[in-house]
Structure formats: C-alpha cells, structure tokens
C-alpha cells in the first residue's frame, strides 16, 4: 500500500502551522523600508513587504546635486496589508543653500505576504522649496509623484534577523520650473535586519534625468537609512 506524503496527524498540522508563523514573524521583523516617504533628492526605494507596527527612521540621500537629511516614520496594521510612510527634512543643493523637503507614500503588498518572494504596488508624492539662483528657470517649489512596483526577495538569518533585496521600477512625474516631465527610474535596495527592532537600508536609483535648472534627478541618487521598530502589533 502506497502512503500519501500529504496526510498529516493533528500534531503534525499544529507543528507546521506554528513553524510557518514563526518563519513569517522572523521575516516581517526586518521587512521594512527606511520610512523615507518620497523626498526629493533621495532614491525611490520600497520594500515588497510591510512591518506591522510603527517604524521611525533617520535617512540620508545624496547625488551630484547635493544631499538631503530627514526624519521619517511608517505605520502598518497588524495584517501588514499596507504601509503608509512620511518624512521631512532639509535638502542642500550645490550653490543654492538648504531648503525644506517632504514626502508621503503608500504601499500595498499584493503577493508573498508570508513567502520569501514578494511584490508590492506603491505611489507617493514629495516636494519642497528648491530655489536655485544659478538657474533662473528653477522654481521656488518643485515636486514629484512616483508610481511603481517593488519586487523583493528575503531570507531570515537566525532569530529576528535577516536580509532583503528588492528592485523598484517606477514612473516619476516631475513638476516645477517651466515644464513638467515623466521619468523612468529604477531603484535597487538592500535591507539588513540587525534585530527585531533595528534595521539598516542602503540603495541607489538611476534612469531618466532632467536638466538641473528644471528640478529633478540629474543622475544616480543613493541613500542610507537607520530604522527602529518601536511598536510591535
């Protein structure tokens, strides 16, 4: 008589259920992005998963145009079915001083909530003051609206630690200055979960560019973030 390998006793099922949820919890413990929202001057990075609870972050972004420093937070419900993040800080442009910058983004995981491969949709808006005296066509207020997807892979390493890599292709509508434009950008990110509360993110984005006088990315942008999950659902 051939035995079916997919038949389990109640004890087996309970064990599999417990192991599955422990694995999912370990993955979700580090599956956040840096809560950066959508700040001008920072790369478009979005993980494919959400971390239940509230995440606070300190972020740095840079490019040939200048740099941006910001604080941010993100929130996701216990179901981890969506995430909302926002950030604000100061952006410094070469030969133009420092100005206020802000960003807001929403992300919705659509595949792989408890799997090592995931997909999420996201959209955001960001902007701020960016008057550039060296370029008369530059506007005192510029902004951008990215819409894209995130495709990621993650792996748990020990208890509450892990690594996640992801790609975020996005169309970015750029406005400000005398004309607007639609750009295609590709972000590549790496999240390291140092514990169930602390995480590090690094990444870069590149693609379509604009003349600096019109506002928007003129080349590659890189970013670094430190995150803390201070409320577990």
Secondary structure, DSSP 8 states (H G I E B T S, - for coil): ----TT---HHHHHHHHHHHHHHHHHHHTT-------S-TTS-----SS--SEEEEEEEEEEETTEEEEEEEEEEE-TT-S-EEEEEEEEEEETTTEEEEEEEEEEEEEEE-TTSSEEEEEEEEEEEEE---TT-TT--SEEEEEEEEEEEEEEEE-SSS-EEEEEEEEEEEEEE-TT--EEEEEEEEEEEEESSSSEEEEEEEEEE----GGG-S-SS-EEEEEEEEEEE--
